[in-house]
Amino acid sequence: MQVGGLQITRSRKKPRVNRRTAIVDIGSNSIRLVVYQGPARVPAILFNEKVMAGLGKNLAATGAIGDDSMALAVQALERFYRLCIQMDVDSIKCFATAAVRDASNGKDLIKAASNIGFDTKVLRGEEEAELAGLGVISAMPGARGIVGDLGGGSLELAMIEKGKVLERYSFPLGVLRVADLRAKGKDKLKRQVRKMLKKTGWDKNAQDLPFYLVGGSWRSLARLDMFDSGYPLPVIHHYEMKPERARRLVRQLARMNKAKLRAVPGLSTSRIPTLDDAAWLLSFIIRYLGSSTMIVSAYGVREGLLYQNVSKPESKRDPLLLATEESGAAQARFPANSKLLGKWIAPIFAEDPSEWQRIRQAACNLGDVAWRANPNFRAERGLVMGLHGNWVGITGAERELLGQTLFTSFGGGNNIFPGGGKLASSEATQRAICWGLAMRLGQRLSGGTRNPLEQTQLRKIDGRLEIIMAADLRDLYGDAVAKRHVQLAHMLDLEPVLVTE
């Protein structure tokens, strides 16, 4: 058994189709274990645990990792290695960042990790910035702008465009170090930010570009902003904030006590002590860069590490369509016909823009995920899958459309789902209802199987919504199918017509 970076080979009667990869992230603030399984492009998370070891909290004063933090880190690593064995992972990747990189006794922790079984790579700052950029690209293939990954000991910045990471920088501006700068006066932090960012040369060519937020402290700030703005979804990924919100968060935190912060849904209490420092740093950076917007990424260095090892053809695959296809196939009643269902309904939505087409196909990929639920709750199951699924490559408004389509497809009727219609436009929402009705028709006609969809056709022509089939297949057009045909036709202001040939 090889360990660390590491291939752990175990005897199995059959090789596992979806490999399990464990990543251990030894950060300056927290140490985390994440176990992934599934397609290399968008693996699902099987397990996720962090320990707030605070390796970097004493660096400014002593230059070393404190004894308590060291002990907590070793204890966490011992548990994590044991869990990797129990979960029968295929490989473990372990890396450390700024605290271990900078601490005088960082090598002691690496040695302890090695004794446990981890082959740990200490990332250089530029490597960390590269991986953060790749993580954002993995989750948002069309991303263009600056990635900011705020850790406990350092701040990494990367310019990304057209699926590539361009310039990369690392600065000793981790959230655990900001407090010391602020203690010397607000202007001290501002001057330090200006001095460091000036090295990037981005004061001109970064104007009006998005700023992508990576790291637990900034994600926690976004949680607070979601709560403050009444955002209708609990999903942090792709949450977007206007640049002026950064300064507003500074003012808001000045008025809030810890009790109020603990009441914010999804906000980790372990992040509360550093929120104020993270907000001040963000406000200075956004102002200096002149960013057009702030967008939160759930993906970062760990996912960038996975993406780095994906083949070029695989890296070009749409992460949303791949993930929904994989999830849908795992829960389908029969061999998955999601692509066929999407192809069957596509002709009547030919005028849909490309960004709508991919959401429609994602819904078709999930078109059979709720059949195990009680019939009275299938619509709700579909809605939850679309709205709250662990998808990337999708905005909040697009999540609404995906949820609406599945809600309708699984029997939610022609109405907007409860609480819906807040992010997506009215036009798009009505379209999603039509997609759901079309899926519902196709699923009823075919019974979820392939042949009826292959042997029939749905067509919109001259004010009619036609189902075309051979005469000897006429028995497929039962009363339930006819009702769904009529329902869809009326939503599209068309006349339902059955054509037999």
N, C-alpha and C positions, 0 to 999 in steps of 0.2 A: 504494500500500500504506500503510495507516494502521498505526501501531505503538503498542505499549503497551497501552492499555486496551481496546481496539484490535481492530479487525477487519482481518485480513490476507486480502485477496481475491486468489485465484489463479485462473488459467484452468484449467478442467477440462472434459473432454468431457461428463462427467456430474456433477451435484452430489452430494456425499457425503451419504448418508442419516444417518449418525451423525457429528456434528461433533466435531472435535478441539479441545479447549480446553487451553491450557497456563497453569499458575499458577506464578508465581515469587514465593516468599515470602522476603523479606529480613528475617530475624529477628535477634535480638540475639546468639544463639549460633551458629545455622546459617543458610545460604542454601540454599533447596531449589527444584528444578524438578520439577513433577508434570504429566504430560500425560494427559488423560482423553479417553475416547471412549465413546460409548454413550448410553443414555437420560439426559436431563438430571437425572432424579430419582436415579439410581444409576449414574453413569458408571463404566466400568471404567478401571483405571490401566494405561496403555500403557508409561509410563516414570516412574521416580522416582529422583532423585539429590540428595544433599545435600553441601555443603561446610561444614566447621566453621570458619567464618571468625572467630568470636569477636569480633564488632563491639563488644559491650558490656563486654568484660573490663577495659578501662582507664577506663571512664566514671567510676567512683567516685574514682579518683585524679587524672585529668586533665580529665575532662569532655568528652573527644574520642575519636573512633575512632582507634586506633593505626595507624601507617603500614603495618605488616605486614598487619594485618587489612584495611585499605582496599585494599591491592594484591591480596590473596587474593580479596576480594569482587569487585573489578573483573574479575579473571581468570575467576572463576566465572560472572559475568554474561555475559562475552563467549562462553564456551563454551555457556552455556544458550541464548543467542540464536541461535547457529549451529545448535544442535540443533533448535530450534523451526523454523528454515527447512528443515532437512533432513527433519524429520518432517511438513512440510507442514501445520502446524496452522492452524486457521481463525481462532482468536483467542488473544490473550495477555492475561492479567490479572496485573499486577505490583503488589505492595504491600510496604510496609516498616512495621516496628513500633517497639518502644520505643527501641532503640539509636539508630536514625536520627532518631527523634522527639526524643530528648533531647540528642544529641551536638552540640557546637558546630560541628562540621564535617559534620553529617549532610547538609546541602544539597550538599556537594561530591560525595558518593556519588550523590545523586539526579541531579546534573548528569552524572556519568559514565555512569550508567545510561541517561539520555536520549540521550547521544552514541552509545551502543551501539544503541539502538533501543527502549528500554523507556519507556513512559509510566507512571511509578510513583506510586501514591497512598500517602501517609503516613497510616496509620490513627491516629485518636485512640484513646485507651485505651478509652473507652466503646464505640467502634465495634468494636474488637477483641473486647471482651467479648460484644457482641451477636452477632458472627459465630461465636464459639466456642459460644455457646448455640444458635444455629441449626444448627451442625454436629451437636451432640448430638441435637437434636430430629430432624434428618434421619435419623440412624442409629437412634434409639430414639424413635419417635413418641409413646409413652406416658410419656416421661420427665417426672418431677416432682422438683425439688430444686434444688441449687446446682451450677453448673458452675464448676470451677476450672481455668483455663488458665495453667500455669506456663511462662513463657518465660525467656530469659536475662536480660532487663532489667526485666520487669514481671510482675505477677500480675493476671489478670483474673478477676472473679467475676460470675456472672449467675444470677439466679433464673429458673427455667423452669417452666411449668405449662400444660397444655392446648395444647401446640403453640405457645406464645408465650414470648418473652423479656420478662421484667418488669424488675426493677431491675438495673442494671449498674454495676460499679465497676472501677477500675483503680488498682493500687498499685505503687510502686517496690520491689517485693519479688521481682524476678527472681532466678533461682538464682545468677547471677553477682554479685549484690549481697548475698546472704545471708551469704556468707563474711565480708565486712567487718563485718556486724552481730555475727556470732558471735565474731569476734575480740575484740570489746569485752565478751564475756561472754555466757553462755547466756541470762541474764535480759534482756539488751539486746534480743535477738531476740524473746523472749517478750513483752516490753513493747511492742515495735514492732508485733507482730502484733495484740495486744489493742487498741492505740490505733487502728490502721487498720480492723480489723474492727468496732470499735464504731461507726464511721461508717455501717455498713450497717444497723444496728438489727436484725440477724438473731439476736441472742443468745437471743431467745425464740421467734420464729416460724419459725426454721430448725431447731429441735430435732427430732430423729427423722426428718429428711429425708435422702435419699441425697446423697452428694457425688460428682459425676462428674469423673473425672480426665482432663484433656487436657494434651498437651505431652510432649515426648520424655523429659524427666527423670522425670516421674511414671510414664510408661509403662515406663521402665527399672526403676523401683522395683517395679512390678507383675511384671516379668519375674523379678526376684529372688525375689519372694514366690511366684510360680508354681513356681519351682525348689525353693524351700525346702519348700513344702507338697506337692510331688509331683503337681501338677495334671496330668491326663492329656492335655491338649490344648496345642499350641503357639500357639494363636490368642489374641491379647491382647484383642481386642474383647469387651466385656461381661464380662471377668473381674471377679469380685466379691471384695472383702476385708472382713472384719469390722473395725470401727473400731479395735479394740485392736491390729490388725496394724501400724498406723502406728508405734506406739511400739516394737513388736517389731523393725521394720526398722531403727530407730535403733540399738538394741542389737546387732542382727546385723551391721550395717555396722561397728560399733566393733571387732568381733572378726575381720572378714574383711580379708585383704590383697588387693592388686590381682591377684595370680596366681589366687586363688580366684574373684574376680569375673569374670575373663576366661574362666573355665570355665563360666560360666552361659550356657546356650543362649539365643541371640537377644539377649543384652545387648550393646549397642553399646559398644565400648571408649572411644569418644569421650565417653560420658556418665559414665564411672566417676569422674572427678575431682569432679563436682558431686553425686553421689548422696547423700553424707552431708548436704550442705546441704539438698537437696530433701526428704530424710526428716525432718529436724528441723522444717522449715517445715510439712510436711504434718501432723506429729504435733500441732503447736500449733494449727493450723487446725481439725482434726477435733475436738480437745478443746474448743476455744472454741465451735464451732458445735453440738456434741452430735450429730454426724451418725449416722444409723442404720447406714449401710454405705458402702463406697466402690466405685464401678463405673467401670471403665476404658472410655473411648470412643476408638476408632480414628479417629473423625471429629473435626475441629476447625475452625479458622478457614477453611482452604482449602475444605473441603466446605460450610461455612456460606455462603461466598461464592457457590458454585454453587447452593446451595439457595435463596438469596435471590432468584435470577433465575428460579426455576421457577414455572410458572403455579399458581394456587391449586388447580385440579382435580388437576394432576399431583402437587402436594405432599401430597395426601391419599392417594395410592396407597401400598400396603404395600411398603416397600423390599425385603423378602425375596422376596415373590411376584413383583415386577417383575423383580428381578435373576435369579431362577431361571428365570423365563419366557423372558427374553432369552437366557440362556446355553443353556437347553435347546433353544430353537428353532434356534439357530445350529449345533447338533450333531445334530439329529434326522435320521433317514433319509428321512422323508417330511414333507410339510407338518405342522407341529406339531399334535398332537392332545392336548396335555397337559391342557387344560381338560376335554376330552371324557373322557379317562381318569379324571380326578378325579371327574367327574360320574357315571361308570359305576360306580365302586366305592363312592361316597358312601352309597348306601342301606343298606349293611350295617354302616356305622359311624355311623349317625344319632345315637347317644347320646354320641359323642365331644364333649368340651368344645371351645369355640371355639379355644382356644390349641393344641389338638391338630389341629384341622381345617386350620389354616393350614400347619402343618408337613407334614401329609399332602399338601396340594395342592402345596406346594413340592417335595416328592419326585416327585409326578406331573409337575411341570414339567420335572424333570430325568430323566424316565423313559426317555429314549433316548440318554443321554450316553455310554454305555460300549460301544456296539455295534461301534465300530472297534477296540476292544482285542482282544487274543488271548482266545478264549473262556475259557481257564484263569485269566485275570486280570480278567475283567469285574467280578466282585464287588468286588475290591480297588479298581478304578477308580471304581466307584460310591461306595464307602466314602470314598475320598479326596476325591471331589467334595463329598460331603455334610459331612464333618468339617472339611475344610480350605479349602473354597471361600471366596472373598472376600465373604462375606455380612455384612449388617448386619441389625438388627431380629431378632436371634436370640441366645439365651443358650447357654452351654456345654452344658447338659442337652438343649436343643433340637437342637443340632448332633449330639449323639449319636443322637437319634431320627432325624434326617434321614439320617445316615450309615448307621444300622442298616436303615432302610427300603430304601435303595438297595442296600446289601450283599445283603439278602435278595432283592430284586427281580431282581438280576443273577446269581442262582444261588448265594448264600452259604448256602443251607439254612435250617433252622429255629433255628439256634444264634445266640447273641449273638456279634457279631464279636470277634476277638481283641483283648483289652484294653478291651472295651466294658462297659457296665453300671455305670460308676463315678459318673456324674453324674445320669443319669436314673433314675427309680424303676423297680423291677422291673415294675410294672403297665404303665407307659408303654412300656418296652422290649418287652414281649411284644406290646403293641398295634402297635408299629412293625413287628415281624416279620409280623403279620397284614396290615398295609398293604402290605408288600413282596410278600407272597404274592398278594394281590389284584391288585396291579399286574402281577405276573408272569403271572397268569392272563389279564388283559385284553390284555396285549401279545402273548401266544401266540395267543389267540383271533383277534385282529385283524391280526396280523402287523405291528403298528405303524401301520396305516392307520385311516381314520376310519369308513368305512361299516359294518364289522361291529359297532363299538361303538354306532353310531347305531341299528342294526337289532336289537340284542339288549338284554337286561336282566339284571342281577344282583340277586337279591332274597333276603332272609332272612325266613322265615315258618314258624311252627309247627315249629320244630326242624329245618328244612330250609334248605339253601343252594341256591337254584334259579338256573339259567341258563335264561332264557326266550327262545325264538327261533321264527320262522316255520318251518313244516315244510320249505319249500324251501331253507332255509339250514342244514339238518341236517348237511350235509357239512362245515361249519365246525368241528363238534364232533369233532375227530379224537382219536387216542389220546393225543397230547401234551397237548391241552387237557383231556381227561378226567383225566389224572394230576394236573395242577395244580389242577383243580377239587376232587379228592379231598383233596389236601394242604391246601388252604385250609380246606375244610369240617372236617377233623379238628382243625385248630388252633383253630377256633371252636366245637368240640363240636357240629357240625351234620352232617346227612346230605346228601351231594351228590345233587342231582336235576336232570336235564335235562327241561325242559318245552317241547314243541313245540306250536305252535298252527296 
